[in-house]
Every structure is written in C-alpha cells, then in structure tokens.
C-alpha cells in the first residue's frame, strides 16, 4: 500500500512539468512587456484563455497572464516571417499573496498594509463567487456615481 502511494506521488510529480529556463514566466492578472526585433503585424496566442497578447506599437508586445497554465505566443511580420516565438508559463503571483487553508478549502489574501481576500482559481467556489459579486456591485456603484447607468 505504501509503495503504491509513493509510486503514485512520484508519478504525479513527474507529470507536473517545471518551467524550463527558456520559458517566460508571467503572473496571472499581470502584464509583461516584450521588445520585438522588428515590426510585428500579427500576434497569435496558442491558448487565449491562458494568456493574452497585443501589439502596442510595431515593436512592443504586451502579454497578460489570464489563467494558470502553459501556452505559446508567436509574432509575425507583415510578410509572415516569425519574429518572436516564446513558450509562456502563467502562474500565481506570490509576492504579497498568502493562501489560507481551512480544512479542504483555500482562500487567497492579497497583502499590502492590510490583507484583503481576493478570488483566485482553485479557491473555495462559494466564497470566490461571493467576492466576485461584491466586486461587481462596487463597479456598478462606481459607474452610477460617474453617471454611467450601463445603458438603462
């Protein structure tokens, strides 16, 4: 039984591919600027649910981490030549964040002078949904205060 459990743990750890030295690490909900060697006209993201990419000007590419995972980004010039190709690993930001575990439930705190709970992928879904709704309510109240009633 113990050998079987140990073999399962070793197999599970082997399945988690660590980021290679050549991979670009981008935290979720953060942007990263890439200076390109030539003007780009097209940028392609392998899995847009993991990362987003946009060309700011011809030689500046902005990558944004969306969800944890791995994907690739390719930038092409106007004649279709590859001017940039990179594996992207999107992971949780660790600076200023703390994961709190209460039994099987996880909660994420983002800390500055104080720590505030923020919804993250993998957190307790009931609490994350409640926090997301609170954020939406605050944005709606701010839009009303600015005179933007959402088209009503």
Phi and psi restraints in degrees (value plus and minus 20) as a CYANA .aco file:
   2 UNK   PHI     -85.7   -45.7
   2 UNK   PSI     -59.6   -19.6
   3 UNK   PHI     -82.3   -42.3
   3 UNK   PSI     -60.8   -20.8
   4 UNK   PHI     -83.6   -43.6
   4 UNK   PSI     -63.3   -23.3
   5 UNK   PHI     -84.5   -44.5
   5 UNK   PSI     -63.5   -23.5
   6 UNK   PHI     -83.5   -43.5
   6 UNK   PSI     -60.6   -20.6
   7 UNK   PHI     -85.1   -45.1
   7 UNK   PSI     -58.5   -18.5
   8 UNK   PHI     -84.4   -44.4
   8 UNK   PSI     -61.5   -21.5
   9 UNK   PHI     -85.1   -45.1
   9 UNK   PSI     -65.3   -25.3
  10 UNK   PHI     -81.8   -41.8
  10 UNK   PSI     -63.4   -23.4
  11 UNK   PHI     -82.9   -42.9
  11 UNK   PSI     -63.6   -23.6
  12 UNK   PHI     -82.1   -42.1
  12 UNK   PSI     -62.7   -22.7
  13 UNK   PHI     -86.1   -46.1
  13 UNK   PSI     -54.9   -14.9
  14 UNK   PHI     -87.7   -47.7
  14 UNK   PSI     -48.5    -8.5
  15 UNK   PHI     -94.3   -54.3
  15 UNK   PSI     -41.0    -1.0
  16 UNK   PHI    -104.9   -64.9
  16 UNK   PSI      87.0   127.0
  17 UNK   PHI    -102.0   -62.0
  17 UNK   PSI      98.4   138.4
  18 UNK   PHI     -90.5   -50.5
  18 UNK   PSI     136.9   176.9
  19 UNK   PHI     -85.8   -45.8
  19 UNK   PSI     112.3   152.3
  20 UNK   PHI     -96.2   -56.2
  20 UNK   PSI     141.1   181.1
  21 UNK   PHI     -80.3   -40.3
  21 UNK   PSI     -47.4    -7.4
  22 UNK   PHI    -107.2   -67.2
  22 UNK   PSI     -27.9    12.1
  23 UNK   PHI     -93.8   -53.8
  23 UNK   PSI     126.5   166.5
  24 UNK   PHI    -114.0   -74.0
  24 UNK   PSI     102.2   142.2
  25 UNK   PHI    -113.9   -73.9
  25 UNK   PSI     103.9   143.9
  26 UNK   PHI    -147.1  -107.1
  26 UNK   PSI     103.4   143.4
  27 UNK   PHI     -88.9   -48.9
  27 UNK   PSI     131.4   171.4
  28 UNK   PHI     -80.8   -40.8
  28 UNK   PSI     125.3   165.3
  29 UNK   PHI      40.5    80.5
  29 UNK   PSI       6.6    46.6
  30 UNK   PHI    -148.8  -108.8
  30 UNK   PSI     135.6   175.6
  31 UNK   PHI    -128.6   -88.6
  31 UNK   PSI     133.6   173.6
  32 UNK   PHI    -156.4  -116.4
  32 UNK   PSI     112.1   152.1
  33 UNK   PHI    -116.4   -76.4
  33 UNK   PSI     113.1   153.1
  34 UNK   PHI    -141.6  -101.6
  34 UNK   PSI     106.8   146.8
  35 UNK   PHI    -110.4   -70.4
  35 UNK   PSI     104.2   144.2
  36 UNK   PHI    -112.0   -72.0
  36 UNK   PSI     131.6   171.6
  37 UNK   PHI     -95.3   -55.3
  37 UNK   PSI     -35.4     4.6
  38 UNK   PHI    -171.5  -131.5
  38 UNK   PSI     150.5   190.5
  39 UNK   PHI     -88.2   -48.2
  39 UNK   PSI     110.8   150.8
  40 UNK   PHI    -120.6   -80.6
  40 UNK   PSI     125.0   165.0
  41 UNK   PHI    -135.5   -95.5
  41 UNK   PSI     -41.0    -1.0
  42 UNK   PHI    -159.3  -119.3
  42 UNK   PSI     120.0   160.0
  43 UNK   PHI    -148.6  -108.6
  43 UNK   PSI     116.4   156.4
  44 UNK   PHI    -144.0  -104.0
  44 UNK   PSI     113.1   153.1
  45 UNK   PHI    -132.3   -92.3
  45 UNK   PSI     108.3   148.3
  46 UNK   PHI     -77.1   -37.1
  46 UNK   PSI     -68.1   -28.1
  47 UNK   PHI    -151.3  -111.3
  47 UNK   PSI      76.7   116.7
  48 UNK   PHI     -85.9   -45.9
  48 UNK   PSI     -30.8     9.2
  49 UNK   PHI     -98.7   -58.7
  49 UNK   PSI     -37.7     2.3
  50 UNK   PHI    -111.9   -71.9
  50 UNK   PSI     -63.3   -23.3
  51 UNK   PHI    -163.5  -123.5
  51 UNK   PSI     136.6   176.6
  52 UNK   PHI    -142.2  -102.2
  52 UNK   PSI     127.6   167.6
  53 UNK   PHI    -159.3  -119.3
  53 UNK   PSI     119.0   159.0
  54 UNK   PHI    -162.1  -122.1
  54 UNK   PSI     129.4   169.4
  55 UNK   PHI    -110.3   -70.3
  55 UNK   PSI      96.9   136.9
  56 UNK   PHI     -97.3   -57.3
  56 UNK   PSI     -73.6   -33.6
  57 UNK   PHI    -154.8  -114.8
  57 UNK   PSI    -197.2  -157.2
  58 UNK   PHI     -73.5   -33.5
  58 UNK   PSI     -54.7   -14.7
  59 UNK   PHI    -133.9   -93.9
  59 UNK   PSI      -9.4    30.6
  60 UNK   PHI    -142.2  -102.2
  60 UNK   PSI     100.3   140.3
  61 UNK   PHI    -129.9   -89.9
  61 UNK   PSI     111.6   151.6
  62 UNK   PHI    -130.3   -90.3
  62 UNK   PSI     100.1   140.1
  63 UNK   PHI    -125.1   -85.1
  63 UNK   PSI     116.4   156.4
  64 UNK   PHI    -146.8  -106.8
  64 UNK   PSI     107.4   147.4
  65 UNK   PHI     -97.8   -57.8
  65 UNK   PSI     107.5   147.5
  66 UNK   PHI    -123.4   -83.4
  66 UNK   PSI     -83.9   -43.9
  67 UNK   PHI    -146.9  -106.9
  67 UNK   PSI     134.5   174.5
  68 UNK   PHI     -82.5   -42.5
  68 UNK   PSI     116.5   156.5
  69 UNK   PHI     135.4   175.4
  69 UNK   PSI    -187.6  -147.6
  70 UNK   PHI    -146.8  -106.8
  70 UNK   PSI     121.3   161.3
  71 UNK   PHI    -176.4  -136.4
  71 UNK   PSI    -193.3  -153.3
  72 UNK   PHI    -152.9  -112.9
  72 UNK   PSI     138.4   178.4
  73 UNK   PHI    -149.7  -109.7
  73 UNK   PSI     114.9   154.9
  74 UNK   PHI    -149.9  -109.9
  74 UNK   PSI     112.4   152.4
  75 UNK   PHI    -135.4   -95.4
  75 UNK   PSI     115.6   155.6
  76 UNK   PHI    -137.9   -97.9
  76 UNK   PSI     127.9   167.9
  77 UNK   PHI    -102.2   -62.2
  77 UNK   PSI    -197.8  -157.8
  78 UNK   PHI     -90.3   -50.3
  78 UNK   PSI     -34.6     5.4
  79 UNK   PHI    -121.4   -81.4
  79 UNK   PSI     -13.8    26.2
  80 UNK   PHI      73.4   113.4
  80 UNK   PSI     -12.9    27.1
  81 UNK   PHI     -99.9   -59.9
  81 UNK   PSI     122.2   162.2
  82 UNK   PHI     -95.4   -55.4
  82 UNK   PSI     100.7   140.7
  83 UNK   PHI    -128.3   -88.3
  83 UNK   PSI     -32.4     7.6
  84 UNK   PHI    -175.3  -135.3
  84 UNK   PSI     112.1   152.1
  85 UNK   PHI    -165.8  -125.8
  85 UNK   PSI     103.6   143.6
  86 UNK   PHI    -168.1  -128.1
  86 UNK   PSI     118.3   158.3
  87 UNK   PHI     -99.2   -59.2
  87 UNK   PSI     114.7   154.7
  88 UNK   PHI    -137.5   -97.5
  88 UNK   PSI     111.9   151.9
  89 UNK   PHI    -136.4   -96.4
  89 UNK   PSI      97.2   137.2
  90 UNK   PHI    -121.4   -81.4
  90 UNK   PSI     105.3   145.3
  91 UNK   PHI    -156.7  -116.7
  91 UNK   PSI     153.7   193.7
  92 UNK   PHI     -89.1   -49.1
  92 UNK   PSI     117.2   157.2
  93 UNK   PHI     -89.5   -49.5
  93 UNK   PSI     120.0   160.0
  94 UNK   PHI    -129.8   -89.8
  94 UNK   PSI     -44.6    -4.6
  95 UNK   PHI     -88.0   -48.0
  95 UNK   PSI     102.2   142.2
  96 UNK   PHI      57.7    97.7
  96 UNK   PSI      -8.6    31.4
  97 UNK   PHI    -143.6  -103.6
  97 UNK   PSI     126.7   166.7
  98 UNK   PHI    -153.7  -113.7
  98 UNK   PSI     115.4   155.4
  99 UNK   PHI    -118.9   -78.9
  99 UNK   PSI     107.9   147.9
 100 UNK   PHI    -130.5   -90.5
 100 UNK   PSI     106.7   146.7
 101 UNK   PHI    -129.4   -89.4
 101 UNK   PSI     108.0   148.0
 102 UNK   PHI    -142.7  -102.7
 102 UNK   PSI      77.3   117.3
 103 UNK   PHI      42.9    82.9
 103 UNK   PSI    -150.4  -110.4
 104 UNK   PHI    -103.0   -63.0
 104 UNK   PSI     -27.1    12.9
 105 UNK   PHI    -111.5   -71.5
 105 UNK   PSI     117.9   157.9
 106 UNK   PHI    -134.2   -94.2
 106 UNK   PSI     121.2   161.2
 107 UNK   PHI    -148.9  -108.9
 107 UNK   PSI     121.8   161.8
 108 UNK   PHI    -129.8   -89.8
 108 UNK   PSI     114.4   154.4
 109 UNK   PHI    -135.6   -95.6
 109 UNK   PSI     115.4   155.4
 110 UNK   PHI    -126.2   -86.2
 110 UNK   PSI     104.1   144.1
 111 UNK   PHI    -136.3   -96.3
 111 UNK   PSI     114.5   154.5
 112 UNK   PHI    -147.5  -107.5
 112 UNK   PSI    -138.1   -98.1
 113 UNK   PHI     -88.2   -48.2
 113 UNK   PSI     -53.8   -13.8
 114 UNK   PHI    -147.6  -107.6
 114 UNK   PSI     146.0   186.0
 115 UNK   PHI    -125.6   -85.6
 115 UNK   PSI     110.8   150.8
 116 UNK   PHI    -140.6  -100.6
 116 UNK   PSI     122.5   162.5
 117 UNK   PHI     -94.5   -54.5
 117 UNK   PSI     114.0   154.0
 118 UNK   PHI    -149.2  -109.2
 118 UNK   PSI     120.8   160.8
 119 UNK   PHI     -95.3   -55.3
 119 UNK   PSI     111.7   151.7
 120 UNK   PHI    -152.8  -112.8
 120 UNK   PSI     134.1   174.1
 121 UNK   PHI     -77.5   -37.5
 121 UNK   PSI     109.5   149.5
 122 UNK   PHI      79.1   119.1
 122 UNK   PSI     -31.5     8.5
 123 UNK   PHI     -95.1   -55.1
 123 UNK   PSI     146.1   186.1
 124 UNK   PHI     -73.2   -33.2
 124 UNK   PSI     101.2   141.2
 125 UNK   PHI     -84.6   -44.6
 125 UNK   PSI     -57.8   -17.8
 126 UNK   PHI     -83.1   -43.1
 126 UNK   PSI     -65.6   -25.6
 127 UNK   PHI     -89.5   -49.5
 127 UNK   PSI     -59.8   -19.8
 128 UNK   PHI     -83.1   -43.1
 128 UNK   PSI     -60.4   -20.4
 129 UNK   PHI     -83.6   -43.6
 129 UNK   PSI     -62.3   -22.3
 130 UNK   PHI     -83.1   -43.1
 130 UNK   PSI     -62.1   -22.1
 131 UNK   PHI     -85.8   -45.8
 131 UNK   PSI     -60.7   -20.7
 132 UNK   PHI     -82.1   -42.1
 132 UNK   PSI     -60.8   -20.8
 133 UNK   PHI     -85.2   -45.2
 133 UNK   PSI     -60.0   -20.0
 134 UNK   PHI     -81.7   -41.7
 134 UNK   PSI     -61.3   -21.3
 135 UNK   PHI     -84.3   -44.3
 135 UNK   PSI     -62.0   -22.0
 136 UNK   PHI     -82.7   -42.7
 136 UNK   PSI     -61.1   -21.1
 137 UNK   PHI     -82.4   -42.4
 137 UNK   PSI     -61.0   -21.0
 138 UNK   PHI     -85.2   -45.2
 138 UNK   PSI     -61.6   -21.6
 139 UNK   PHI     -84.8   -44.8
 139 UNK   PSI     -60.1   -20.1
 140 UNK   PHI     -83.1   -43.1
 140 UNK   PSI     -64.0   -24.0
 141 UNK   PHI     -82.6   -42.6
 141 UNK   PSI     -59.2   -19.2
 142 UNK   PHI     -86.1   -46.1
 142 UNK   PSI     -61.0   -21.0
 143 UNK   PHI     -83.6   -43.6
 143 UNK   PSI     -60.2   -20.2
 144 UNK   PHI     -83.7   -43.7
 144 UNK   PSI     -62.7   -22.7
 145 UNK   PHI     -83.2   -43.2
 145 UNK   PSI     -51.3   -11.3
 146 UNK   PHI    -103.5   -63.5
 146 UNK   PSI     -22.8    17.2
 147 UNK   PHI      69.0   109.0
 147 UNK   PSI     -12.5    27.5
 148 UNK   PHI    -121.2   -81.2
 148 UNK   PSI      83.4   123.4
 149 UNK   PHI    -112.0   -72.0
 149 UNK   PSI      -4.9    35.1
 150 UNK   PHI      56.6    96.6
 150 UNK   PSI       1.7    41.7
 151 UNK   PHI      67.8   107.8
 151 UNK   PSI     -10.7    29.3
